Amino acid sequence: MVPFKGFDDSPSAGISVPELFFTGVLPRIESLDELKICLQFFRWLKGQPGPDKYVPQETILEQAAAENPTLTSERIINALTQACEHGVLVQASYEQEALYFLNTPRGRAVQRAIAKGVWRPDSNRVSVGQPQRPNLYQLYEQNIGPLTPILSQVLSDAENTYPADWLEEAISLAVKKNVRNWNYVEAILRSWKEKGRNETDRRDNKENPRNYIEGELADYIKH
């Protein structure tokens, strides 16, 4: 095998892996296949839009095999099963398709919503194999200013809260208005979330009966 040639000097926001993975999960993992799939899963999940991030089993099989030809489908599925048993991932079935979510409160809530038949996948989901657009960190540095550790965490939270196209458009608007600071960008995003991004969104938001549904599954019910 050809040795790894090393990293370049270009700035990178990196992939976020929860600290609990290292302290609560890593000591339990005995399979190298499971470790590889878990670490890759964090990268695959990062490119997905919206708050309900997931990766279909078919995509995992294709991508994992493409990136590591020695991994067979059987080994990949076994690794996914182990990851679920160890509490890293949760698996749900939607229309006979296996979907994998990170084991978080939201991931478990979506799993229950799927079981109750009140959730469907986001049509805006992208393939993990597609070339990715500039991430939020790059957009911020290119258009607003240099990153700090605190800002990096703020951007990470925003990335998990708002769709990628909202983030891009909000930064673009801030640049056009020549108000290059995150507080202004965040104010735009909060306004869109509360009132809708355009007139149609605002009208639909008022008329949508889901606004009157309460409970932990309210965010996942589709009408």
CNS distance restraints for C-alpha pairs under 8 A (distance, minus, plus):
assign (resid  12 and name CA) (resid 138 and name CA) 7.94 0.50 0.50
assign (resid  13 and name CA) (resid 137 and name CA) 6.14 0.50 0.50
assign (resid  13 and name CA) (resid 138 and name CA) 7.65 0.50 0.50
assign (resid  15 and name CA) (resid  42 and name CA) 7.00 0.50 0.50
assign (resid  15 and name CA) (resid  43 and name CA) 6.08 0.50 0.50
assign (resid  15 and name CA) (resid  46 and name CA) 7.40 0.50 0.50
assign (resid  16 and name CA) (resid  42 and name CA) 7.18 0.50 0.50
assign (resid  17 and name CA) (resid  21 and name CA) 7.02 0.50 0.50
assign (resid  17 and name CA) (resid  39 and name CA) 8.00 0.50 0.50
assign (resid  17 and name CA) (resid  42 and name CA) 6.65 0.50 0.50
assign (resid  18 and name CA) (resid  22 and name CA) 7.65 0.50 0.50
assign (resid  19 and name CA) (resid  23 and name CA) 6.66 0.50 0.50
assign (resid  20 and name CA) (resid  24 and name CA) 5.18 0.50 0.50
assign (resid  20 and name CA) (resid  25 and name CA) 6.97 0.50 0.50
assign (resid  21 and name CA) (resid  25 and name CA) 4.91 0.50 0.50
assign (resid  21 and name CA) (resid  26 and name CA) 6.03 0.50 0.50
assign (resid  21 and name CA) (resid  88 and name CA) 7.78 0.50 0.50
assign (resid  22 and name CA) (resid  26 and name CA) 4.98 0.50 0.50
assign (resid  22 and name CA) (resid  27 and name CA) 7.41 0.50 0.50
assign (resid  23 and name CA) (resid  27 and name CA) 6.99 0.50 0.50
assign (resid  24 and name CA) (resid  28 and name CA) 7.69 0.50 0.50
assign (resid  25 and name CA) (resid  29 and name CA) 6.62 0.50 0.50
assign (resid  25 and name CA) (resid  86 and name CA) 6.90 0.50 0.50
assign (resid  25 and name CA) (resid  87 and name CA) 7.85 0.50 0.50
assign (resid  25 and name CA) (resid  88 and name CA) 7.31 0.50 0.50
assign (resid  26 and name CA) (resid  35 and name CA) 7.96 0.50 0.50
assign (resid  28 and name CA) (resid  86 and name CA) 7.45 0.50 0.50
assign (resid  29 and name CA) (resid  34 and name CA) 7.15 0.50 0.50
assign (resid  29 and name CA) (resid  35 and name CA) 6.81 0.50 0.50
assign (resid  29 and name CA) (resid  86 and name CA) 7.90 0.50 0.50
assign (resid  30 and name CA) (resid  34 and name CA) 7.92 0.50 0.50
assign (resid  31 and name CA) (resid  35 and name CA) 6.48 0.50 0.50
assign (resid  31 and name CA) (resid  79 and name CA) 7.63 0.50 0.50
assign (resid  32 and name CA) (resid  36 and name CA) 6.18 0.50 0.50
assign (resid  33 and name CA) (resid  37 and name CA) 6.21 0.50 0.50
assign (resid  33 and name CA) (resid  71 and name CA) 7.92 0.50 0.50
assign (resid  33 and name CA) (resid  75 and name CA) 7.07 0.50 0.50
assign (resid  33 and name CA) (resid  76 and name CA) 7.08 0.50 0.50
assign (resid  33 and name CA) (resid  79 and name CA) 5.74 0.50 0.50
assign (resid  34 and name CA) (resid  38 and name CA) 6.04 0.50 0.50
assign (resid  34 and name CA) (resid  76 and name CA) 7.84 0.50 0.50
assign (resid  34 and name CA) (resid  78 and name CA) 7.88 0.50 0.50
assign (resid  34 and name CA) (resid  79 and name CA) 4.29 0.50 0.50
assign (resid  34 and name CA) (resid  80 and name CA) 6.76 0.50 0.50
assign (resid  34 and name CA) (resid  82 and name CA) 6.64 0.50 0.50
assign (resid  34 and name CA) (resid  83 and name CA) 6.36 0.50 0.50
assign (resid  35 and name CA) (resid  39 and name CA) 6.20 0.50 0.50
assign (resid  36 and name CA) (resid  40 and name CA) 6.10 0.50 0.50
assign (resid  37 and name CA) (resid  41 and name CA) 5.89 0.50 0.50
assign (resid  37 and name CA) (resid  64 and name CA) 7.46 0.50 0.50
assign (resid  37 and name CA) (resid  76 and name CA) 7.38 0.50 0.50
assign (resid  37 and name CA) (resid  79 and name CA) 6.72 0.50 0.50
assign (resid  37 and name CA) (resid  80 and name CA) 7.20 0.50 0.50
assign (resid  38 and name CA) (resid  42 and name CA) 6.73 0.50 0.50
assign (resid  38 and name CA) (resid  83 and name CA) 6.98 0.50 0.50
assign (resid  38 and name CA) (resid  88 and name CA) 7.56 0.50 0.50
assign (resid  39 and name CA) (resid  43 and name CA) 7.02 0.50 0.50
assign (resid  40 and name CA) (resid  44 and name CA) 6.22 0.50 0.50
assign (resid  41 and name CA) (resid  45 and name CA) 5.91 0.50 0.50
assign (resid  41 and name CA) (resid  55 and name CA) 8.00 0.50 0.50
assign (resid  42 and name CA) (resid  46 and name CA) 6.30 0.50 0.50
assign (resid  43 and name CA) (resid  47 and name CA) 7.33 0.50 0.50
assign (resid  44 and name CA) (resid  48 and name CA) 7.47 0.50 0.50
assign (resid  44 and name CA) (resid  55 and name CA) 7.29 0.50 0.50
assign (resid  44 and name CA) (resid 128 and name CA) 5.53 0.50 0.50
assign (resid  45 and name CA) (resid  53 and name CA) 6.28 0.50 0.50
assign (resid  45 and name CA) (resid  54 and name CA) 6.26 0.50 0.50
assign (resid  45 and name CA) (resid  55 and name CA) 6.58 0.50 0.50
assign (resid  45 and name CA) (resid 128 and name CA) 7.87 0.50 0.50
assign (resid  47 and name CA) (resid 126 and name CA) 7.41 0.50 0.50
assign (resid  47 and name CA) (resid 128 and name CA) 6.58 0.50 0.50
assign (resid  47 and name CA) (resid 132 and name CA) 7.10 0.50 0.50
assign (resid  48 and name CA) (resid  53 and name CA) 5.72 0.50 0.50
assign (resid  48 and name CA) (resid  54 and name CA) 7.20 0.50 0.50
assign (resid  48 and name CA) (resid 125 and name CA) 5.96 0.50 0.50
assign (resid  48 and name CA) (resid 126 and name CA) 6.12 0.50 0.50
assign (resid  48 and name CA) (resid 127 and name CA) 7.99 0.50 0.50
assign (resid  48 and name CA) (resid 128 and name CA) 7.64 0.50 0.50
assign (resid  49 and name CA) (resid  53 and name CA) 6.65 0.50 0.50
assign (resid  49 and name CA) (resid 124 and name CA) 7.07 0.50 0.50
assign (resid  49 and name CA) (resid 125 and name CA) 6.03 0.50 0.50
assign (resid  49 and name CA) (resid 126 and name CA) 7.48 0.50 0.50
assign (resid  49 and name CA) (resid 163 and name CA) 5.41 0.50 0.50
assign (resid  49 and name CA) (resid 164 and name CA) 5.95 0.50 0.50
assign (resid  50 and name CA) (resid 122 and name CA) 7.99 0.50 0.50
assign (resid  50 and name CA) (resid 160 and name CA) 6.89 0.50 0.50
assign (resid  50 and name CA) (resid 161 and name CA) 6.88 0.50 0.50
assign (resid  50 and name CA) (resid 162 and name CA) 6.05 0.50 0.50
assign (resid  50 and name CA) (resid 163 and name CA) 4.68 0.50 0.50
assign (resid  50 and name CA) (resid 164 and name CA) 7.33 0.50 0.50
assign (resid  51 and name CA) (resid 160 and name CA) 5.58 0.50 0.50
assign (resid  51 and name CA) (resid 161 and name CA) 5.73 0.50 0.50
assign (resid  51 and name CA) (resid 162 and name CA) 7.08 0.50 0.50
assign (resid  51 and name CA) (resid 163 and name CA) 7.63 0.50 0.50
assign (resid  52 and name CA) (resid 106 and name CA) 7.46 0.50 0.50
assign (resid  52 and name CA) (resid 107 and name CA) 7.17 0.50 0.50
assign (resid  52 and name CA) (resid 110 and name CA) 7.51 0.50 0.50
assign (resid  53 and name CA) (resid 101 and name CA) 6.60 0.50 0.50
assign (resid  53 and name CA) (resid 102 and name CA) 7.98 0.50 0.50
assign (resid  54 and name CA) (resid  99 and name CA) 6.44 0.50 0.50
assign (resid  54 and name CA) (resid 100 and name CA) 5.43 0.50 0.50
assign (resid  54 and name CA) (resid 101 and name CA) 4.67 0.50 0.50
assign (resid  54 and name CA) (resid 102 and name CA) 7.35 0.50 0.50
assign (resid  55 and name CA) (resid  59 and name CA) 6.71 0.50 0.50
assign (resid  55 and name CA) (resid  60 and name CA) 6.87 0.50 0.50
assign (resid  55 and name CA) (resid  99 and name CA) 5.83 0.50 0.50
assign (resid  55 and name CA) (resid 100 and name CA) 5.35 0.50 0.50
assign (resid  55 and name CA) (resid 101 and name CA) 6.82 0.50 0.50
assign (resid  56 and name CA) (resid  60 and name CA) 6.43 0.50 0.50
assign (resid  56 and name CA) (resid  97 and name CA) 7.13 0.50 0.50
assign (resid  56 and name CA) (resid  98 and name CA) 5.87 0.50 0.50
assign (resid  56 and name CA) (resid  99 and name CA) 4.33 0.50 0.50
assign (resid  56 and name CA) (resid 100 and name CA) 6.04 0.50 0.50
assign (resid  57 and name CA) (resid  61 and name CA) 6.16 0.50 0.50
assign (resid  57 and name CA) (resid  97 and name CA) 7.41 0.50 0.50
assign (resid  57 and name CA) (resid  98 and name CA) 5.41 0.50 0.50
assign (resid  57 and name CA) (resid  99 and name CA) 5.84 0.50 0.50
assign (resid  57 and name CA) (resid 100 and name CA) 6.87 0.50 0.50
assign (resid  58 and name CA) (resid  62 and name CA) 6.28 0.50 0.50
assign (resid  58 and name CA) (resid  98 and name CA) 7.85 0.50 0.50
assign (resid  59 and name CA) (resid  63 and name CA) 5.93 0.50 0.50
assign (resid  59 and name CA) (resid 127 and name CA) 7.66 0.50 0.50
assign (resid  59 and name CA) (resid 128 and name CA) 7.54 0.50 0.50
assign (resid  60 and name CA) (resid  64 and name CA) 5.68 0.50 0.50
assign (resid  61 and name CA) (resid  65 and name CA) 6.04 0.50 0.50
assign (resid  61 and name CA) (resid  73 and name CA) 6.21 0.50 0.50
assign (resid  61 and name CA) (resid  76 and name CA) 6.69 0.50 0.50
assign (resid  61 and name CA) (resid  77 and name CA) 7.92 0.50 0.50
assign (resid  62 and name CA) (resid  66 and name CA) 6.12 0.50 0.50
assign (resid  63 and name CA) (resid  67 and name CA) 6.16 0.50 0.50
assign (resid  63 and name CA) (resid 128 and name CA) 7.64 0.50 0.50
assign (resid  63 and name CA) (resid 129 and name CA) 6.93 0.50 0.50
assign (resid  64 and name CA) (resid  68 and name CA) 5.90 0.50 0.50
assign (resid  64 and name CA) (resid  69 and name CA) 7.80 0.50 0.50
assign (resid  64 and name CA) (resid  71 and name CA) 7.20 0.50 0.50
assign (resid  64 and name CA) (resid  76 and name CA) 7.56 0.50 0.50
assign (resid  65 and name CA) (resid  69 and name CA) 4.90 0.50 0.50
assign (resid  65 and name CA) (resid  70 and name CA) 7.22 0.50 0.50
assign (resid  65 and name CA) (resid  71 and name CA) 5.69 0.50 0.50
assign (resid  65 and name CA) (resid  72 and name CA) 6.85 0.50 0.50
assign (resid  65 and name CA) (resid  73 and name CA) 7.61 0.50 0.50
assign (resid  71 and name CA) (resid  75 and name CA) 6.11 0.50 0.50
assign (resid  71 and name CA) (resid  76 and name CA) 6.49 0.50 0.50
assign (resid  72 and name CA) (resid  76 and name CA) 6.29 0.50 0.50
assign (resid  73 and name CA) (resid  77 and name CA) 6.16 0.50 0.50
assign (resid  74 and name CA) (resid  78 and name CA) 6.12 0.50 0.50
assign (resid  75 and name CA) (resid  79 and name CA) 6.10 0.50 0.50
assign (resid  76 and name CA) (resid  80 and name CA) 6.25 0.50 0.50
assign (resid  77 and name CA) (resid  81 and name CA) 6.15 0.50 0.50
assign (resid  78 and name CA) (resid  82 and name CA) 6.22 0.50 0.50
assign (resid  79 and name CA) (resid  83 and name CA) 6.14 0.50 0.50
assign (resid  80 and name CA) (resid  84 and name CA) 6.28 0.50 0.50
assign (resid  80 and name CA) (resid  89 and name CA) 7.85 0.50 0.50
assign (resid  81 and name CA) (resid  85 and name CA) 6.23 0.50 0.50
assign (resid  82 and name CA) (resid  86 and name CA) 6.09 0.50 0.50
assign (resid  83 and name CA) (resid  87 and name CA) 6.25 0.50 0.50
assign (resid  83 and name CA) (resid  88 and name CA) 5.26 0.50 0.50
assign (resid  83 and name CA) (resid  89 and name CA) 5.76 0.50 0.50
assign (resid  84 and name CA) (resid  88 and name CA) 5.75 0.50 0.50
assign (resid  84 and name CA) (resid  89 and name CA) 4.72 0.50 0.50
assign (resid  84 and name CA) (resid  90 and name CA) 5.53 0.50 0.50
assign (resid  84 and name CA) (resid  91 and name CA) 7.07 0.50 0.50
assign (resid  87 and name CA) (resid 103 and name CA) 6.33 0.50 0.50
assign (resid  88 and name CA) (resid 102 and name CA) 6.30 0.50 0.50
assign (resid  88 and name CA) (resid 103 and name CA) 5.48 0.50 0.50
assign (resid  89 and name CA) (resid 100 and name CA) 6.40 0.50 0.50
assign (resid  89 and name CA) (resid 101 and name CA) 5.61 0.50 0.50
assign (resid  89 and name CA) (resid 102 and name CA) 4.61 0.50 0.50
assign (resid  89 and name CA) (resid 103 and name CA) 4.71 0.50 0.50
assign (resid  90 and name CA) (resid 100 and name CA) 5.76 0.50 0.50
assign (resid  90 and name CA) (resid 101 and name CA) 5.28 0.50 0.50
assign (resid  90 and name CA) (resid 102 and name CA) 6.17 0.50 0.50
assign (resid  90 and name CA) (resid 103 and name CA) 5.39 0.50 0.50
assign (resid  90 and name CA) (resid 107 and name CA) 7.10 0.50 0.50
assign (resid  90 and name CA) (resid 108 and name CA) 6.93 0.50 0.50
assign (resid  90 and name CA) (resid 111 and name CA) 7.46 0.50 0.50
assign (resid  91 and name CA) (resid  98 and name CA) 6.67 0.50 0.50
assign (resid  91 and name CA) (resid  99 and name CA) 5.66 0.50 0.50
assign (resid  91 and name CA) (resid 100 and name CA) 4.63 0.50 0.50
assign (resid  91 and name CA) (resid 101 and name CA) 6.37 0.50 0.50
assign (resid  91 and name CA) (resid 111 and name CA) 7.28 0.50 0.50
assign (resid  92 and name CA) (resid  98 and name CA) 5.76 0.50 0.50
assign (resid  92 and name CA) (resid  99 and name CA) 5.27 0.50 0.50
assign (resid  92 and name CA) (resid 100 and name CA) 6.52 0.50 0.50
assign (resid  92 and name CA) (resid 111 and name CA) 5.65 0.50 0.50
assign (resid  92 and name CA) (resid 114 and name CA) 7.11 0.50 0.50
assign (resid  92 and name CA) (resid 115 and name CA) 7.79 0.50 0.50
assign (resid  93 and name CA) (resid  97 and name CA) 5.29 0.50 0.50
assign (resid  93 and name CA) (resid  98 and name CA) 4.50 0.50 0.50
assign (resid  93 and name CA) (resid  99 and name CA) 5.93 0.50 0.50
assign (resid  93 and name CA) (resid 114 and name CA) 7.45 0.50 0.50
assign (resid  94 and name CA) (resid  98 and name CA) 6.53 0.50 0.50
assign (resid  94 and name CA) (resid  99 and name CA) 7.15 0.50 0.50
assign (resid  94 and name CA) (resid 114 and name CA) 6.78 0.50 0.50
assign (resid  94 and name CA) (resid 120 and name CA) 7.56 0.50 0.50
assign (resid 101 and name CA) (resid 107 and name CA) 5.53 0.50 0.50
assign (resid 102 and name CA) (resid 107 and name CA) 5.92 0.50 0.50
assign (resid 103 and name CA) (resid 107 and name CA) 5.59 0.50 0.50
assign (resid 103 and name CA) (resid 108 and name CA) 6.39 0.50 0.50
assign (resid 104 and name CA) (resid 108 and name CA) 6.12 0.50 0.50
assign (resid 105 and name CA) (resid 109 and name CA) 6.13 0.50 0.50
assign (resid 106 and name CA) (resid 110 and name CA) 6.15 0.50 0.50
assign (resid 107 and name CA) (resid 111 and name CA) 6.25 0.50 0.50
assign (resid 108 and name CA) (resid 112 and name CA) 6.34 0.50 0.50
assign (resid 109 and name CA) (resid 113 and name CA) 6.12 0.50 0.50
assign (resid 109 and name CA) (resid 216 and name CA) 7.23 0.50 0.50
assign (resid 109 and name CA) (resid 217 and name CA) 6.79 0.50 0.50
assign (resid 110 and name CA) (resid 114 and name CA) 6.07 0.50 0.50
assign (resid 110 and name CA) (resid 119 and name CA) 7.14 0.50 0.50
assign (resid 110 and name CA) (resid 217 and name CA) 7.63 0.50 0.50
assign (resid 110 and name CA) (resid 220 and name CA) 6.79 0.50 0.50
assign (resid 111 and name CA) (resid 115 and name CA) 6.42 0.50 0.50
assign (resid 112 and name CA) (resid 116 and name CA) 6.32 0.50 0.50
assign (resid 113 and name CA) (resid 117 and name CA) 6.20 0.50 0.50
assign (resid 113 and name CA) (resid 118 and name CA) 5.36 0.50 0.50
assign (resid 113 and name CA) (resid 119 and name CA) 5.60 0.50 0.50
assign (resid 113 and name CA) (resid 217 and name CA) 6.15 0.50 0.50
assign (resid 113 and name CA) (resid 220 and name CA) 6.49 0.50 0.50
assign (resid 113 and name CA) (resid 221 and name CA) 7.63 0.50 0.50
assign (resid 114 and name CA) (resid 118 and name CA) 5.95 0.50 0.50
assign (resid 114 and name CA) (resid 119 and name CA) 5.19 0.50 0.50
assign (resid 114 and name CA) (resid 120 and name CA) 7.28 0.50 0.50
assign (resid 118 and name CA) (resid 217 and name CA) 7.96 0.50 0.50
assign (resid 118 and name CA) (resid 220 and name CA) 6.26 0.50 0.50
assign (resid 118 and name CA) (resid 221 and name CA) 4.61 0.50 0.50
assign (resid 118 and name CA) (resid 222 and name CA) 6.14 0.50 0.50
assign (resid 119 and name CA) (resid 220 and name CA) 5.00 0.50 0.50
assign (resid 119 and name CA) (resid 221 and name CA) 5.40 0.50 0.50
assign (resid 119 and name CA) (resid 222 and name CA) 6.10 0.50 0.50
assign (resid 120 and name CA) (resid 220 and name CA) 7.75 0.50 0.50
assign (resid 120 and name CA) (resid 222 and name CA) 7.15 0.50 0.50
assign (resid 121 and name CA) (resid 125 and name CA) 7.94 0.50 0.50
assign (resid 126 and name CA) (resid 130 and name CA) 7.30 0.50 0.50
assign (resid 134 and name CA) (resid 138 and name CA) 5.92 0.50 0.50
assign (resid 134 and name CA) (resid 139 and name CA) 6.35 0.50 0.50
assign (resid 135 and name CA) (resid 139 and name CA) 6.28 0.50 0.50
assign (resid 136 and name CA) (resid 140 and name CA) 6.06 0.50 0.50
assign (resid 136 and name CA) (resid 155 and name CA) 7.11 0.50 0.50
assign (resid 136 and name CA) (resid 159 and name CA) 7.22 0.50 0.50
assign (resid 136 and name CA) (resid 164 and name CA) 7.93 0.50 0.50
assign (resid 136 and name CA) (resid 167 and name CA) 7.33 0.50 0.50
assign (resid 136 and name CA) (resid 168 and name CA) 7.60 0.50 0.50
assign (resid 137 and name CA) (resid 141 and name CA) 6.26 0.50 0.50
assign (resid 137 and name CA) (resid 147 and name CA) 7.74 0.50 0.50
assign (resid 137 and name CA) (resid 152 and name CA) 7.37 0.50 0.50
assign (resid 137 and name CA) (resid 155 and name CA) 7.14 0.50 0.50
assign (resid 138 and name CA) (resid 142 and name CA) 5.98 0.50 0.50
assign (resid 139 and name CA) (resid 143 and name CA) 5.95 0.50 0.50
assign (resid 139 and name CA) (resid 144 and name CA) 7.78 0.50 0.50
assign (resid 139 and name CA) (resid 168 and name CA) 7.48 0.50 0.50
assign (resid 139 and name CA) (resid 171 and name CA) 7.74 0.50 0.50
assign (resid 140 and name CA) (resid 144 and name CA) 5.07 0.50 0.50
assign (resid 140 and name CA) (resid 145 and name CA) 6.32 0.50 0.50
assign (resid 140 and name CA) (resid 146 and name CA) 7.64 0.50 0.50
assign (resid 140 and name CA) (resid 147 and name CA) 7.71 0.50 0.50
assign (resid 140 and name CA) (resid 171 and name CA) 7.58 0.50 0.50
assign (resid 141 and name CA) (resid 145 and name CA) 4.78 0.50 0.50
assign (resid 141 and name CA) (resid 146 and name CA) 5.20 0.50 0.50
assign (resid 141 and name CA) (resid 147 and name CA) 6.53 0.50 0.50
assign (resid 143 and name CA) (resid 171 and name CA) 7.42 0.50 0.50
assign (resid 143 and name CA) (resid 175 and name CA) 6.83 0.50 0.50
assign (resid 143 and name CA) (resid 180 and name CA) 7.37 0.50 0.50
assign (resid 144 and name CA) (resid 171 and name CA) 7.95 0.50 0.50
assign (resid 144 and name CA) (resid 175 and name CA) 7.67 0.50 0.50
assign (resid 144 and name CA) (resid 180 and name CA) 4.97 0.50 0.50
assign (resid 144 and name CA) (resid 181 and name CA) 6.06 0.50 0.50
assign (resid 144 and name CA) (resid 182 and name CA) 7.58 0.50 0.50
assign (resid 145 and name CA) (resid 180 and name CA) 7.71 0.50 0.50
assign (resid 145 and name CA) (resid 181 and name CA) 7.95 0.50 0.50
assign (resid 147 and name CA) (resid 151 and name CA) 6.02 0.50 0.50
assign (resid 147 and name CA) (resid 152 and name CA) 6.36 0.50 0.50
assign (resid 148 and name CA) (resid 152 and name CA) 6.10 0.50 0.50
assign (resid 149 and name CA) (resid 153 and name CA) 6.53 0.50 0.50
assign (resid 150 and name CA) (resid 154 and name CA) 6.39 0.50 0.50
assign (resid 151 and name CA) (resid 155 and name CA) 6.05 0.50 0.50
assign (resid 152 and name CA) (resid 156 and name CA) 6.14 0.50 0.50
assign (resid 153 and name CA) (resid 157 and name CA) 6.29 0.50 0.50
assign (resid 154 and name CA) (resid 158 and name CA) 6.28 0.50 0.50
assign (resid 155 and name CA) (resid 159 and name CA) 6.04 0.50 0.50
assign (resid 156 and name CA) (resid 160 and name CA) 6.51 0.50 0.50
assign (resid 157 and name CA) (resid 161 and name CA) 6.35 0.50 0.50
assign (resid 158 and name CA) (resid 162 and name CA) 5.95 0.50 0.50
assign (resid 159 and name CA) (resid 163 and name CA) 7.21 0.50 0.50
assign (resid 159 and name CA) (resid 164 and name CA) 7.06 0.50 0.50
assign (resid 159 and name CA) (resid 167 and name CA) 7.77 0.50 0.50
assign (resid 162 and name CA) (resid 166 and name CA) 6.50 0.50 0.50
assign (resid 162 and name CA) (resid 167 and name CA) 6.74 0.50 0.50
assign (resid 162 and name CA) (resid 189 and name CA) 7.56 0.50 0.50
assign (resid 163 and name CA) (resid 167 and name CA) 6.57 0.50 0.50
assign (resid 164 and name CA) (resid 168 and name CA) 6.32 0.50 0.50
assign (resid 165 and name CA) (resid 169 and name CA) 6.08 0.50 0.50
assign (resid 166 and name CA) (resid 170 and name CA) 5.97 0.50 0.50
assign (resid 166 and name CA) (resid 189 and name CA) 7.14 0.50 0.50
assign (resid 167 and name CA) (resid 171 and name CA) 6.23 0.50 0.50
assign (resid 167 and name CA) (resid 189 and name CA) 7.42 0.50 0.50
assign (resid 168 and name CA) (resid 172 and name CA) 6.17 0.50 0.50
assign (resid 169 and name CA) (resid 173 and name CA) 6.14 0.50 0.50
assign (resid 170 and name CA) (resid 174 and name CA) 6.26 0.50 0.50
assign (resid 170 and name CA) (resid 185 and name CA) 5.55 0.50 0.50
assign (resid 170 and name CA) (resid 186 and name CA) 7.96 0.50 0.50
assign (resid 170 and name CA) (resid 188 and name CA) 6.22 0.50 0.50
assign (resid 170 and name CA) (resid 189 and name CA) 6.68 0.50 0.50
assign (resid 171 and name CA) (resid 175 and name CA) 6.26 0.50 0.50
assign (resid 171 and name CA) (resid 185 and name CA) 5.88 0.50 0.50
assign (resid 172 and name CA) (resid 176 and name CA) 6.26 0.50 0.50
assign (resid 173 and name CA) (resid 177 and name CA) 6.14 0.50 0.50
assign (resid 173 and name CA) (resid 185 and name CA) 8.00 0.50 0.50
assign (resid 174 and name CA) (resid 178 and name CA) 5.95 0.50 0.50
assign (resid 174 and name CA) (resid 179 and name CA) 5.16 0.50 0.50
assign (resid 174 and name CA) (resid 180 and name CA) 5.89 0.50 0.50
assign (resid 174 and name CA) (resid 181 and name CA) 7.68 0.50 0.50
assign (resid 174 and name CA) (resid 184 and name CA) 6.83 0.50 0.50
assign (resid 174 and name CA) (resid 185 and name CA) 6.16 0.50 0.50
assign (resid 175 and name CA) (resid 179 and name CA) 6.16 0.50 0.50
assign (resid 175 and name CA) (resid 180 and name CA) 6.01 0.50 0.50
assign (resid 179 and name CA) (resid 184 and name CA) 6.86 0.50 0.50
assign (resid 180 and name CA) (resid 184 and name CA) 7.56 0.50 0.50
assign (resid 181 and name CA) (resid 185 and name CA) 6.80 0.50 0.50
assign (resid 182 and name CA) (resid 186 and name CA) 5.97 0.50 0.50
assign (resid 183 and name CA) (resid 187 and name CA) 6.12 0.50 0.50
assign (resid 184 and name CA) (resid 188 and name CA) 6.46 0.50 0.50
assign (resid 185 and name CA) (resid 189 and name CA) 6.44 0.50 0.50
assign (resid 186 and name CA) (resid 190 and name CA) 6.12 0.50 0.50
assign (resid 187 and name CA) (resid 191 and name CA) 6.16 0.50 0.50
assign (resid 188 and name CA) (resid 192 and name CA) 6.27 0.50 0.50
assign (resid 189 and name CA) (resid 193 and name CA) 6.15 0.50 0.50
assign (resid 190 and name CA) (resid 194 and name CA) 6.16 0.50 0.50
assign (resid 191 and name CA) (resid 195 and name CA) 5.77 0.50 0.50
assign (resid 191 and name CA) (resid 196 and name CA) 7.18 0.50 0.50
assign (resid 191 and name CA) (resid 197 and name CA) 7.73 0.50 0.50
assign (resid 192 and name CA) (resid 196 and name CA) 4.43 0.50 0.50
assign (resid 192 and name CA) (resid 197 and name CA) 4.46 0.50 0.50
assign (resid 192 and name CA) (resid 198 and name CA) 7.80 0.50 0.50
assign (resid 193 and name CA) (resid 197 and name CA) 7.28 0.50 0.50
assign (resid 195 and name CA) (resid 201 and name CA) 7.50 0.50 0.50
assign (resid 195 and name CA) (resid 202 and name CA) 5.34 0.50 0.50
assign (resid 195 and name CA) (resid 205 and name CA) 7.32 0.50 0.50
assign (resid 196 and name CA) (resid 200 and name CA) 7.73 0.50 0.50
assign (resid 196 and name CA) (resid 201 and name CA) 4.53 0.50 0.50
assign (resid 196 and name CA) (resid 202 and name CA) 4.52 0.50 0.50
assign (resid 196 and name CA) (resid 205 and name CA) 6.86 0.50 0.50
assign (resid 197 and name CA) (resid 201 and name CA) 5.86 0.50 0.50
assign (resid 197 and name CA) (resid 202 and name CA) 7.14 0.50 0.50
assign (resid 198 and name CA) (resid 202 and name CA) 6.27 0.50 0.50
assign (resid 199 and name CA) (resid 203 and name CA) 6.23 0.50 0.50
assign (resid 200 and name CA) (resid 204 and name CA) 6.05 0.50 0.50
assign (resid 201 and name CA) (resid 205 and name CA) 5.92 0.50 0.50
assign (resid 202 and name CA) (resid 206 and name CA) 6.41 0.50 0.50
assign (resid 203 and name CA) (resid 207 and name CA) 6.29 0.50 0.50
assign (resid 204 and name CA) (resid 208 and name CA) 5.65 0.50 0.50
assign (resid 205 and name CA) (resid 211 and name CA) 7.49 0.50 0.50
assign (resid 206 and name CA) (resid 211 and name CA) 7.75 0.50 0.50
assign (resid 209 and name CA) (resid 213 and name CA) 7.27 0.50 0.50
assign (resid 210 and name CA) (resid 218 and name CA) 7.05 0.50 0.50
assign (resid 210 and name CA) (resid 221 and name CA) 7.19 0.50 0.50
assign (resid 210 and name CA) (resid 222 and name CA) 7.74 0.50 0.50
assign (resid 210 and name CA) (resid 223 and name CA) 7.34 0.50 0.50
assign (resid 213 and name CA) (resid 218 and name CA) 5.68 0.50 0.50
assign (resid 214 and name CA) (resid 218 and name CA) 5.60 0.50 0.50
assign (resid 217 and name CA) (resid 221 and name CA) 6.56 0.50 0.50
